[in-house]
Amino acid sequence: MPALRLFGRKWLAASDDLVFPCLFEICFRVVWLALIACVTNNYWITTENCTEGGLAVRIYMIGTLALIGINLILLVALVNRSSQGSITDTHARRHVAPLLVCKFLLIPPELGFNIFGTIWSFCDLIQCTTDHKYSKTVIEAIVVFNWVVFALIIFGLAIVFDPLGSAKYKKSRDNNDNNGPTESAMHRKVSNLWLRRFRWIFCCLRKDEFGHEAFTQVASLLSALFRGTDLVPSDIMAACILLRVRQKRETREMRRIRMLNDDGPRYSSDVLRVFATSPPWMTLKNARHFKRFAMASYGWPLVCYMHCCTGPFRLIKNSTCCACFRSKAQVVVDDNCCLCHVAGVKYMSRMRDEDVLHASFRNHVFELPFCVLADHATKSIVVSIRGSLSMRDIFTDLTANAERFDAPGMPPDSAAHRGMIAGAEQLIKRLQEGHILERAFHTYPEYTLVLCGHSLGAGVAILLGAKFRPKYSDLRVYAYATPAGLISREAARYTESFAFTVGVGDDFVMRLGIESIENLRTSVIETLRACKFPKWRIMLNGVGYVFFGVPSRDLEKTWKDVTDIESTHRETDDPLLEVRHVQTIASATGEATVLSKEISLRRFSKTRLYTGGRILHIIRRKKTELEKKSNTGGPTYEMRWATAEDFAELKVMPRMLLDHFPDNIYKTLTTVLDQQKATSSSITSLNSI
């Protein structure tokens, strides 16, 4: 950071990205130099006796040795210069670009020598051969490896090529200080670039009814997020490592403040105390029960993921061999020939064939797979909606702009996630076309309606619940790992009366929304500027953090000045300090915020969206010093009722991905219930004594 300028254009690489690639190439060049030197020593006398081509072969060997030597000198210089300075200190690496130019100038002679080596090794045009198999094998191997290196160079240039990196674009931006037509033109160019990429890479999605709309929305979002940031991919990787260090430091400081003030969120391992004021249907037992139904909608992939070796065998007894040649079942849509998805549904939910009332695995943009099940244990008709599992689902997730959401009883001017609104509307359409719920309640008139889902499915379930609630007044929604950018604040409060949301640990999806991503983008830039370490050291530290955690010394020594990140922390409106002013985005027009040249002020959406439902947050309990010394146990988890604002900041944590997985949430709920049962049994035993 900033991006490397070379040959009159900007590239998607920085001047400090060359340390590890150059070290890797040095290792290979040293081996090649030693092998060529041995071949030259053994073969030189033979070339003097050649009647034809001996001089050319000697020139090839000497030239190859010279080029490899010069390359090694340049590579050592590149490693030395590229490793200098912090990420933003480009002046310390000002010699990297000239050194790269010199290295690129060596490519034509290298290419010429390699063509000659290919002709000499694999053709009979040069009559100067040897009987030494070692020399011949070495020359052939080096020629082949050189062609591989040239192919990698071409591939690397294609990867780091920036279509909008031309100097004319930079000049036009620099000459325009306001958010006028130039910035608007750049927004269109970047959006069109992303749109073309999507059409080529995800060409199979273009046939979907809403494919083009999703491509356009996501392209506009990515343009608003990254346009003009001058970040390269390695900067993002380094920033994630630094954010982990920064957030750990901030967490430590806030913990100290809360201990001094005796303030902060109160987590408890006492389940009865936590649920003392909750409705009777909002229990951990029900949450775990309906979590199996939410997992069932994933079908056979989740079964195979949870049971890597035995998954297929677990599905066999529930599958139907050659079902495509039998009479078509009206209750199953778009499953494979052996009904493997239905087998996964039955295995995860522990339902019989007759209890699967409908199962649709049709997956398009804005159209999610779902299944309708009859749960006799709770006398419920359960609609389970699948979460993200395909690229179509990812585009539904990323169509994240706020759109007006109307439902009976909802507060006026409510807004919700555009992709999830479309997903709920498509699901309602499918249910109405087949009169699925009407037929289900005709068969089981005394049953109630329950909606459940995980991740994307959880968001769609809450919106669907808001639509269905006037018709099904006793409707309940069990949502797991609901995305943060789901629904506007007042509407989120309204959903607390019928939706129960469960989140575990550092789940990143529960903190993932447009606003949190935009704030993260600003934090990335500011954190990179505050760091004093070079990028190569940050990357090495990151490997160490994976295995050994972040040492306390790095919490302070990573930064140029600790007060810089503290002031930056206050200016970026962190929720822990309660000084966020997230609603300021509503004061500007949508176009002005999207086109803003000031990156920290650029906002894609005018409305802040939050997580829906009443939120139960479960975290791992930290052992006390006495428990650590005595190596005793205690409750593994503790929990509290959280608010949607508690998930406003996107954090980089070690378990941010694992805590989102559906099987991890189910295991967490199971552990909490088992420990509660064990505690109750112990109390009962003590009372009996």
C-alpha positions in Angstrom: 0.0 0.0 0.0 -0.2 2.0 -2.1 -0.2 -0.1 -5.2 2.9 -0.4 -7.3 3.3 2.0 -10.2 5.2 0.4 -13.1 5.3 1.0 -16.9 2.9 3.9 -16.6 0.1 2.1 -14.8 -1.0 0.8 -11.4 -0.8 -2.9 -10.6 -2.6 -5.0 -8.0 0.6 -5.6 -6.1 2.7 -3.4 -3.8 6.4 -2.8 -3.6 6.6 -4.8 -0.4 5.0 -7.9 -1.9 8.3 -9.2 -3.4 10.1 -10.6 -0.4 8.8 -14.1 -0.3 8.4 -14.6 -4.1 12.0 -13.4 -4.7 13.3 -15.7 -1.9 11.5 -18.6 -3.5 13.0 -17.7 -6.9 16.5 -17.3 -5.4 16.4 -20.9 -4.1 15.6 -22.2 -7.5 18.1 -20.0 -9.3 20.9 -21.1 -6.9 20.1 -24.8 -7.8 20.1 -24.0 -11.5 23.4 -22.1 -11.3 25.1 -25.1 -9.6 23.7 -27.5 -12.1 24.6 -25.4 -15.1 28.1 -24.9 -13.7 28.6 -28.7 -13.4 27.3 -29.2 -17.0 29.6 -26.5 -18.3 32.6 -28.0 -16.5 31.9 -31.5 -17.9 30.7 -30.6 -21.4 33.1 -27.7 -22.3 35.8 -30.0 -23.8 33.2 -31.9 -25.8 32.0 -28.7 -27.5 35.5 -27.9 -28.7 35.5 -31.2 -30.6 32.1 -30.6 -32.2 32.3 -30.0 -36.0 29.1 -27.9 -36.0 27.4 -25.9 -33.3 30.1 -26.1 -30.7 30.5 -22.3 -30.5 26.7 -21.8 -30.2 26.5 -24.3 -27.3 29.4 -22.6 -25.5 27.7 -19.3 -25.9 24.5 -20.8 -24.6 26.1 -22.2 -21.4 28.1 -19.1 -20.7 25.1 -16.8 -21.4 22.9 -18.9 -19.2 25.4 -18.8 -16.3 25.7 -15.0 -16.7 21.9 -14.4 -16.8 21.3 -16.6 -13.8 24.1 -14.7 -11.9 22.6 -11.3 -12.8 19.2 -12.5 -11.9 20.5 -13.6 -8.5 22.0 -10.2 -7.9 18.8 -8.5 -8.8 16.7 -10.8 -6.7 18.9 -10.2 -3.6 18.6 -6.5 -4.2 14.8 -6.8 -4.6 14.5 -8.8 -1.3 16.6 -6.2 0.5 14.7 -3.1 -0.9 11.2 -4.7 -0.7 11.7 -5.5 3.0 12.4 -1.9 4.0 10.0 0.4 5.8 6.5 0.0 7.0 3.6 -0.8 4.8 2.9 2.9 4.0 6.5 4.0 3.8 7.0 3.7 0.1 9.9 6.1 0.1 12.1 3.4 1.7 11.2 1.1 -1.2 11.6 3.7 -4.0 14.3 1.5 -5.8 12.0 -1.5 -6.2 10.4 -0.3 -9.4 13.7 0.4 -11.2 15.0 -3.0 -10.1 11.9 -4.7 -11.4 12.4 -2.9 -14.8 15.9 -4.3 -15.0 14.6 -7.8 -14.2 12.0 -7.5 -16.9 14.7 -6.4 -19.4 16.4 -9.8 -18.8 13.3 -11.7 -20.0 13.9 -11.3 -23.8 17.5 -12.7 -23.6 16.4 -15.4 -21.3 13.6 -16.3 -23.7 16.1 -16.4 -26.6 18.5 -18.7 -24.7 15.7 -21.0 -23.6 14.5 -21.3 -27.3 18.0 -22.3 -28.3 18.2 -24.8 -25.4 14.9 -26.3 -26.4 16.2 -26.7 -30.0 19.5 -28.2 -28.8 17.9 -30.6 -26.3 14.8 -31.8 -28.1 15.6 -31.4 -31.8 18.4 -32.7 -34.1 19.2 -29.4 -35.7 22.4 -28.8 -33.7 25.0 -31.6 -34.2 26.8 -31.3 -30.9 25.6 -34.0 -28.6 27.1 -35.8 -25.6 27.0 -39.3 -24.2 26.9 -38.0 -20.6 23.3 -38.7 -19.5 23.7 -36.4 -16.5 24.5 -33.3 -18.7 21.7 -34.1 -21.1 19.1 -34.6 -18.4 20.1 -31.4 -16.6 19.8 -29.3 -19.7 16.4 -30.7 -20.6 15.2 -30.2 -17.0 16.4 -26.6 -16.9 14.8 -25.9 -20.2 11.4 -27.3 -19.1 11.6 -25.4 -15.8 12.4 -22.2 -17.6 9.2 -22.5 -19.7 7.3 -23.1 -16.5 8.8 -20.0 -15.0 7.8 -18.0 -18.1 4.3 -19.3 -17.8 4.1 -18.3 -14.1 5.3 -14.8 -15.0 2.5 -14.4 -17.5 0.0 -15.8 -15.1 1.3 -13.5 -12.3 1.0 -10.5 -14.6 -2.5 -11.4 -15.4 -3.4 -11.7 -11.7 -1.9 -8.4 -10.7 -3.1 -6.5 -13.8 -5.5 -3.7 -13.0 -7.8 -2.9 -15.9 -8.4 0.6 -14.4 -4.7 1.2 -13.5 -3.9 3.3 -16.5 -2.3 6.7 -15.8 -5.2 8.5 -17.6 -7.7 7.3 -15.0 -5.4 8.5 -12.2 -4.9 11.8 -13.9 -8.6 12.3 -14.4 -9.3 11.6 -10.7 -6.5 13.9 -9.5 -7.8 16.7 -11.6 -11.3 16.5 -10.0 -11.5 17.4 -6.4 -15.2 17.2 -6.0 -17.7 14.3 -6.2 -18.7 15.3 -9.7 -19.0 13.6 -13.0 -15.5 12.1 -12.8 -16.1 10.1 -9.6 -19.5 9.0 -11.1 -17.8 7.8 -14.2 -15.2 5.9 -12.1 -18.0 4.3 -10.2 -19.6 3.2 -13.5 -16.3 1.9 -14.8 -15.5 -0.1 -11.7 -19.1 -1.5 -11.5 -19.0 -2.5 -15.2 -15.6 -4.2 -14.6 -17.0 -6.3 -11.8 -20.1 -7.0 -13.9 -18.0 -8.4 -16.7 -16.0 -10.5 -14.3 -19.2 -12.0 -12.9 -20.6 -12.8 -16.3 -17.4 -14.6 -17.3 -16.7 -16.5 -14.1 -20.3 -17.3 -13.2 -21.7 -17.7 -16.6 -23.9 -20.6 -15.4 -25.8 -18.1 -13.2 -26.7 -15.8 -16.1 -29.6 -18.0 -17.0 -31.3 -17.4 -13.7 -34.3 -15.1 -13.7 -32.7 -12.6 -11.3 -29.1 -13.3 -12.2 -28.4 -10.0 -14.0 -30.0 -8.0 -11.2 -27.9 -9.7 -8.6 -24.7 -9.2 -10.7 -25.5 -5.5 -11.0 -26.3 -5.0 -7.3 -23.1 -6.8 -6.2 -20.9 -5.0 -8.7 -22.2 -1.7 -7.5 -21.6 -2.7 -3.9 -18.0 -3.8 -4.5 -17.3 -0.6 -6.5 -18.5 1.5 -3.5 -16.4 -0.5 -1.1 -13.1 -0.7 -2.8 -13.0 2.1 -5.4 -10.1 4.4 -4.7 -8.8 2.6 -1.7 -5.4 1.8 -3.4 -5.3 -1.5 -1.5 -3.9 -4.7 -2.9 -4.8 -8.2 -1.8 -1.7 -8.7 0.4 -2.7 -5.4 2.2 -6.0 -7.0 3.1 -4.2 -10.2 4.5 -1.8 -8.1 6.5 -4.7 -5.9 7.8 -6.6 -9.0 9.0 -3.6 -10.0 11.1 -3.1 -6.4 12.4 -6.8 -6.1 13.2 -6.6 -9.2 15.3 -3.8 -7.7 17.3 -5.6 -4.3 17.5 -8.9 -5.8 18.6 -7.2 -8.0 21.2 -5.5 -5.0 22.7 -8.8 -3.0 22.7 -10.6 -5.9 24.3 -8.0 -6.1 27.0 -8.3 -2.4 27.7 -12.1 -2.5 27.8 -12.0 -5.5 30.2 -9.8 -3.5 32.5 -12.2 -0.5 32.3 -15.2 -2.7 33.0 -13.5 -4.4 35.9 -12.7 -1.0 37.5 -16.2 0.4 36.8 -18.0 -2.9 37.5 -19.8 -2.4 34.2 -20.4 -4.2 31.0 -22.4 -7.1 29.6 -23.4 -9.6 32.2 -23.1 -13.2 31.0 -24.3 -16.0 33.2 -24.0 -19.8 33.1 -27.3 -20.1 35.0 -29.8 -21.1 32.3 -32.8 -20.7 34.6 -31.8 -17.2 35.6 -31.2 -16.1 32.0 -34.6 -17.5 30.8 -36.6 -16.3 33.8 -38.3 -13.5 31.8 -38.5 -15.2 28.4 -41.7 -16.6 26.9 -42.4 -20.3 27.5 -41.7 -21.3 23.9 -38.3 -19.5 23.9 -36.1 -22.2 25.5 -32.8 -23.9 24.9 -34.5 -27.2 24.5 -36.7 -25.9 21.7 -33.8 -24.2 20.2 -31.8 -27.4 20.0 -34.8 -29.4 18.8 -35.5 -27.1 15.9 -31.8 -26.7 15.1 -31.9 -30.2 13.7 -34.6 -29.1 11.3 -32.6 -26.1 10.3 -29.7 -28.4 9.6 -31.8 -30.9 7.7 -32.5 -28.4 4.9 -28.8 -28.6 3.9 -29.4 -32.2 2.8 -26.7 -34.7 2.1 -23.7 -32.2 2.0 -24.0 -31.4 5.7 -24.3 -35.1 6.6 -21.1 -35.9 4.6 -19.4 -32.9 6.2 -20.3 -33.9 9.7 -19.4 -37.5 9.1 -16.5 -37.4 6.5 -15.9 -41.2 6.4 -19.3 -42.6 7.3 -21.6 -40.0 5.8 -22.5 -41.9 2.6 -23.3 -45.1 4.6 -25.5 -43.1 6.9 -27.5 -41.9 3.9 -27.9 -45.3 2.3 -30.8 -46.5 4.4 -32.8 -43.3 3.8 -32.1 -43.0 0.1 -34.2 -44.4 -2.7 -32.3 -46.2 -5.5 -33.2 -45.2 -9.1 -36.0 -42.9 -7.9 -35.9 -41.0 -11.2 -37.3 -44.1 -13.0 -40.2 -44.5 -10.6 -43.4 -42.5 -10.4 -42.6 -38.9 -9.6 -43.2 -37.9 -6.0 -45.1 -34.6 -5.8 -43.5 -33.7 -2.5 -39.9 -33.7 -3.8 -38.6 -31.1 -6.3 -35.2 -31.1 -8.0 -33.5 -33.8 -6.0 -31.1 -36.3 -7.6 -31.9 -39.8 -8.8 -31.4 -41.5 -5.5 -33.1 -38.7 -3.5 -29.9 -38.1 -1.5 -31.1 -34.6 -0.3 -34.3 -36.2 1.1 -32.2 -38.9 2.7 -30.1 -36.1 4.4 -33.3 -34.4 5.5 -34.7 -37.6 7.1 -31.4 -38.4 8.7 -30.8 -35.0 10.3 -34.4 -34.4 11.4 -35.1 -38.1 12.3 -38.4 -37.9 10.4 -40.2 -40.7 8.6 -41.1 -40.6 4.9 -44.7 -39.6 5.6 -43.6 -36.7 7.8 -41.8 -35.0 4.9 -44.7 -33.0 3.5 -42.7 -31.1 0.8 -39.0 -30.7 -0.1 -37.8 -28.4 -2.7 -34.1 -28.3 -3.6 -34.4 -25.9 -6.5 -31.6 -23.3 -6.1 -31.5 -20.1 -8.1 -30.5 -16.5 -7.3 -33.1 -15.3 -4.7 -34.6 -18.8 -4.6 -33.6 -21.0 -1.7 -34.1 -24.8 -1.0 -36.6 -25.5 1.8 -38.6 -28.4 3.2 -41.9 -28.7 5.1 -42.0 -31.3 7.8 -44.6 -32.5 10.3 -43.1 -32.5 13.8 -45.4 -34.6 16.0 -43.2 -34.2 19.1 -44.1 -30.4 19.3 -47.3 -30.6 17.1 -45.8 -28.2 14.6 -45.6 -27.8 10.9 -42.0 -26.8 10.4 -40.7 -24.9 7.3 -36.9 -25.2 7.3 -35.0 -22.9 5.0 -31.5 -23.6 3.8 -28.6 -21.2 4.4 -25.8 -20.4 2.0 -24.3 -23.4 0.3 -23.8 -22.3 -3.4 -22.6 -19.3 -5.4 -26.2 -18.5 -6.1 -26.7 -18.1 -2.4 -23.6 -16.0 -2.1 -25.0 -13.5 -4.6 -28.3 -13.5 -2.7 -26.3 -12.6 0.4 -24.3 -9.9 -1.4 -27.4 -8.2 -2.8 -27.4 -6.4 0.5 -28.8 -2.9 -0.1 -31.7 -1.8 2.0 -35.2 -1.9 0.4 -38.6 -1.0 1.7 -40.2 -3.9 3.4 -44.0 -4.0 4.0 -45.8 -6.5 6.2 -49.0 -6.2 8.3 -48.1 -4.9 11.7 -44.6 -3.7 10.8 -43.5 -0.2 11.7 -43.9 2.3 8.8 -40.9 2.9 6.5 -39.3 -0.4 7.5 -36.4 -1.7 5.4 -34.7 -5.0 5.0 -32.0 -6.8 3.0 -32.9 -6.8 -0.7 -31.8 -10.3 -1.4 -33.6 -11.8 1.6 -36.8 -9.9 0.7 -36.6 -11.5 -2.7 -35.9 -14.9 -1.2 -38.9 -14.6 1.1 -41.2 -13.5 -1.8 -40.0 -16.4 -3.9 -40.7 -18.8 -1.0 -44.2 -17.4 -0.5 -44.8 -17.9 -4.2 -43.7 -21.5 -4.1 -45.8 -22.2 -1.0 -48.9 -20.6 -2.5 -48.6 -22.3 -5.9 -48.7 -25.8 -4.4 -51.1 -24.8 -1.5 -48.5 -26.6 0.6 -49.3 -25.0 4.0 -53.1 -25.3 3.4 -52.8 -29.0 2.7 -50.5 -29.5 5.7 -52.9 -27.8 8.2 -55.8 -29.6 6.6 -54.1 -32.9 7.6 -52.9 -31.6 11.0 -55.4 -28.8 11.9 -54.3 -28.6 15.6 -50.6 -28.0 14.7 -48.8 -24.6 14.8 -46.5 -23.1 12.3 -42.7 -22.9 13.0 -40.1 -21.4 10.7 -36.5 -22.1 11.1 -33.2 -21.5 9.3 -29.5 -21.0 9.6 -27.6 -17.9 8.3 -29.2 -16.8 5.1 -32.1 -19.1 5.8 -32.5 -17.5 9.3 -32.9 -14.0 7.7 -35.4 -15.2 5.2 -37.3 -17.1 8.0 -37.7 -13.9 10.0 -38.9 -11.9 7.0 -41.3 -14.7 6.1 -42.5 -14.8 9.7 -43.4 -11.1 9.5 -45.4 -11.7 6.3 -47.2 -14.8 7.7 -47.9 -13.6 11.3 -51.3 -12.0 10.6 -52.5 -15.3 9.2 -50.8 -17.5 11.7 -50.9 -15.6 15.0 -49.1 -18.3 17.0 -46.3 -18.5 14.5 -42.7 -19.0 15.9 -39.4 -18.4 14.3 -36.1 -20.1 15.4 -33.2 -18.4 13.7 -29.6 -19.4 14.1 -26.6 -17.1 13.2 -28.9 -14.5 11.6 -26.9 -11.9 9.5 -26.5 -8.5 11.0 -27.7 -6.6 7.9 -31.2 -8.0 7.9 -33.8 -5.4 9.0 -34.2 -1.8 10.2 -34.0 -1.1 13.9 -37.7 -0.6 14.7 -38.7 -3.5 12.6 -36.1 -5.6 14.4 -37.7 -4.8 17.7 -41.1 -5.8 16.3 -39.7 -9.3 15.4 -38.5 -9.9 19.0 -42.1 -11.0 19.8 -42.1 -14.0 17.5 -38.5 -14.7 16.5 -35.8 -16.4 18.7 -32.2 -15.8 17.4 -29.3 -17.9 18.7 -25.7 -16.8 18.1 -22.5 -18.4 19.3 -19.1 -16.8 20.1 -17.4 -14.7 17.5 -19.7 -15.7 14.6 -18.8 -13.2 11.9 -22.0 -13.5 9.9 -24.0 -12.1 12.9 -21.8 -9.0 12.6 -21.7 -8.9 8.8 -23.6 -6.0 7.2 -22.8 -3.3 4.7 -22.2 -0.8 7.5 -19.9 -3.0 9.4 -17.9 -3.9 6.2 -17.6 -0.2 5.4 -16.4 0.6 8.9 -14.0 -2.4 8.6 -12.6 -0.9 5.3 -11.8 2.3 7.1 -10.3 0.5 10.0 -8.1 -1.5 7.6 -6.6 1.6 6.1 -6.1 3.3 9.4 -4.5 0.2 11.0 -2.1 -0.3 8.1 -1.0 3.3 8.5 -0.5 2.9 12.3 1.7 -0.2 12.0 5.5 0.1 12.1 6.4 -3.4 11.0 7.1 -4.3 7.3 4.6 -6.5 5.6 6.9 -9.6 5.5 7.2 -9.5 9.2 3.5 -9.1 9.7 2.9 -12.2 7.6 5.4 -14.3 9.6 3.9 -13.0 12.8 0.5 -14.1 11.5 1.8 -17.7 11.0 3.0 -17.6 14.6 -0.3 -16.3 15.9 -2.1 -19.2 14.3 -0.1 -21.7 16.3 0.8 -19.8 19.5 -1.7 -16.9 19.8 -0.9 -13.2 20.0 1.8 -12.5 22.5 1.3 -9.6 24.9 4.4 -7.8 23.7 3.0 -7.5 20.2 -0.1 -5.6 21.5 2.1 -2.6 22.1 5.2 -3.0 19.9 3.3 -3.4 16.6 2.3 0.3 16.4 4.3 3.4 15.6 2.6 5.1 18.5 -0.1 3.5 20.7 -1.9 6.8 20.9 -2.4 6.7 17.2 -4.6 3.6 17.2 -6.4 4.9 20.4 -7.3 8.2 18.6 -8.2 6.3 15.5 -10.3 4.0 17.5 -12.3 6.9 18.9 -12.7 8.5 15.5 -14.0 5.3 13.9 -16.9 5.2 16.4 -16.3 1.8 18.0 -19.4 0.5 19.8 -17.5 -0.4 22.9 -16.9 3.3 23.5 -20.5 4.2 22.7 -19.7 7.0 20.3 -20.9 5.6 17.0 -23.0 7.9 14.9 -24.1 5.4 12.3 -27.3 7.2 11.5 -25.4 10.1 9.9 -25.6 8.2 6.6 -29.2 8.9 6.4 -28.6 12.7 6.1 -27.1 12.4 2.6 -28.5 11.2 -0.6 -27.8 7.7 -1.7 -25.9 8.8 -4.8 -23.7 11.3 -3.0 -22.7 8.7 -0.3 -21.9 6.0 -2.9 -19.8 8.4 -5.0 -18.0 10.1 -2.2 -14.3 10.4 -2.7 -13.7 10.5 1.0 -13.5 6.8 1.7 -14.4 7.0 5.4 -17.7 8.8 4.5 -18.6 6.6 1.5 -21.8 4.7 2.3 -23.6 2.3 0.0 -26.9 2.3 1.9 -28.8 5.1 3.5 -30.4 2.8 6.1 -28.6 0.8 8.8 -29.8 -2.8 9.1 -29.7 -5.0 12.1 -30.1 -8.6 13.3 -33.8 -9.6 13.8 -35.5 -11.4 16.7 -34.7 -11.7 20.4 -31.0 -12.6 20.5 -29.4 -15.1 22.8 -25.6 -14.8 22.7 -23.6 -17.8 24.0 -19.9 -17.5 24.6 -17.2 -19.8 26.0 -16.7 -19.1 29.7 -13.1 -18.1 30.8 -11.9 -20.3 33.6 -11.0 -18.6 36.9 -7.5 -18.7 38.2 -8.6 -21.2 40.9 -10.0 -23.5 38.2 -6.8 -23.3 36.2 -4.6 -24.1 39.1 -6.8 -27.0 40.4 -7.5 -28.2 36.8 -11.2 -28.4 37.6 -14.1 -27.8 35.3 -17.2 -25.7 35.6 -19.7 -24.6 32.9 -18.2 -24.5 29.5 -20.5 -21.7 28.2 -22.3 -18.7 29.5 -25.0 -16.5 27.9 -27.0 -13.4 28.0 -29.8 -11.6 26.1 -28.0 -9.3 23.6 -29.2 -6.3 21.6 -28.8 -5.8 17.9 -26.3 -3.0 18.5 -23.9 -5.5 20.2 -23.2 -6.9 16.8 -22.4 -3.7 15.0 -18.7 -4.2 14.7 -17.1 -6.8 12.5 -14.3 -8.5 14.5 -11.4 -10.6 13.3 -11.2 -13.5 15.6 -9.7 -17.1 15.4 -13.2 -18.8 15.6 -15.2 -16.3 13.6 -15.8 -18.9 10.9 -16.1 -22.0 13.0 -18.6 -20.4 15.3 -20.9 -19.9 12.3 -21.1 -23.5 11.2 -24.4 -25.1 11.9 -23.0 -28.3 13.5 -21.0 -26.1 16.0 -24.1 -24.3 17.1 -25.9 -27.6 17.6 -23.0 -29.0 19.7 -22.9 -25.8 21.8 -26.7 -26.1 22.6 -26.3 -29.7 23.4 -23.3 -29.1 25.7 -25.2 -26.3 27.6 -28.3 -28.6 28.0 -26.2 -31.5 29.2 -24.3 -29.4 31.7 -27.6 -27.9 32.9 -29.0 -31.5 33.4 -25.8 -32.6 35.2 -26.0 -29.6 37.5 -29.7 -30.2 38.3 -28.9 -33.8 39.1 -26.1 -32.8 41.4 -28.4 -30.3 43.2 -31.1 -33.0 43.5 -28.6 -35.5 44.9 -27.4 -33.0 47.5 -30.9 -32.1 48.6 -31.8 -35.8 49.0 -28.8 -36.2 51.4 
